[in-house]
């Protein structure tokens, strides 16, 4: 499973990094970024929750 973020649409709310810090973090520019190539198995549910909670729907999760 891979996660990606359309950073052009990110508003920097930080919700994804709060929900799933194993996969997302806030970059120096204030926008979220993905920090792993593959979502760890134990973080899959939280990564999906982060995607579903994103207020601007810029997170994608691919199987």
C-alpha positions as CSV (number, residue, x, y, z in Angstrom):
1,X,0.0,0.0,0.0
2,X,1.3,3.4,-1.0
3,X,0.3,6.9,0.2
4,X,0.6,10.1,-1.7
5,X,-0.4,13.7,-1.2
6,X,-1.3,16.3,-3.8
7,X,0.8,19.0,-2.1
8,X,-0.6,21.7,-4.4
9,X,-4.0,21.3,-2.7
10,X,-2.7,20.7,0.9
11,X,-3.7,23.4,3.4
12,X,-1.3,22.3,6.1
13,X,-3.9,21.5,8.7
14,X,-1.7,18.7,10.1
15,X,-4.5,16.2,10.6
16,X,-2.9,13.4,8.7
17,X,0.4,13.7,10.6
18,X,-1.6,13.7,13.9
19,X,-3.7,10.6,12.9
20,X,-0.8,8.6,11.2
21,X,2.6,9.9,12.1
22,X,4.2,6.7,10.8
23,X,3.3,7.8,7.2
24,X,2.8,11.6,7.2
25,X,4.7,14.5,8.7
26,X,4.6,18.3,8.3
27,X,7.4,19.5,6.1
28,X,9.4,22.7,6.7
29,X,7.2,24.5,4.2
30,X,4.1,23.8,6.4
31,X,2.6,21.3,4.1
32,X,2.2,17.6,4.7
33,X,4.4,15.0,3.1
34,X,4.6,11.2,2.9
35,X,7.7,9.9,4.7
36,X,7.6,6.2,3.7
37,X,7.7,4.3,0.4
38,X,5.3,1.7,1.7
39,X,2.7,2.1,4.4
40,X,3.6,-0.3,7.2
41,X,1.0,-3.0,7.7
42,X,0.3,-1.9,11.3
43,X,-0.4,1.7,10.1
44,X,-2.8,0.9,7.1
45,X,-6.0,1.6,9.0
46,X,-4.6,4.9,10.3
47,X,-3.4,5.9,6.9
48,X,-6.9,5.3,5.5
49,X,-8.4,7.2,8.4
50,X,-6.0,10.1,7.6
51,X,-7.1,10.0,3.9
52,X,-10.8,10.0,4.8
53,X,-10.3,12.8,7.4
54,X,-8.4,15.1,5.1
55,X,-10.6,18.3,4.8
56,X,-9.4,19.0,1.2
57,X,-9.2,15.3,0.0
58,X,-5.6,15.5,-1.3
59,X,-4.4,12.1,0.1
60,X,-4.5,9.0,-2.1
61,X,-3.9,5.4,-0.9
62,X,-3.1,2.8,-3.5
63,X,-3.1,-1.0,-2.8
